[in-house]
């Protein structure tokens, strides 16, 4: 494999970790509706639900990227 191919594989893995973490965070954020339906529901407005989903997605994405970087800190050398 060339150095460019190694970098592309590494970069795609990093991006996949961020997307997977972010998706997990969105699901966790919307689970708040089941945990605290008095505060997170459509009648109270969508903003609190979207806020908790967004923050959770951001934090989960950061954790996913950090876990990937722990496993693969730099693209493999030839």
C-alpha positions, 0 to 999 in steps of 0.5 A: 500500500502506498502512503496515500492509501494508508492515510485514506484508510486511516482518515476514513476510520477516523471519520467513521468513528466520529459518525458512529459516535455522533449517531449514538449520541443522537439516539441517546439524546432522543432517549431523554424523551422516555426518561424525562417526558415532562421536559423533553417532549413535542408539547414543551417544544422541540428545542430542549430535545434537539439541544440534548441530542446535539450535545450528546452527539458532539460528546459521543463523537469526541469519545469515538474519535478519541477511542480511534486515535488511541487504537490508531494514532497515526497512519501506518508507515510503509 
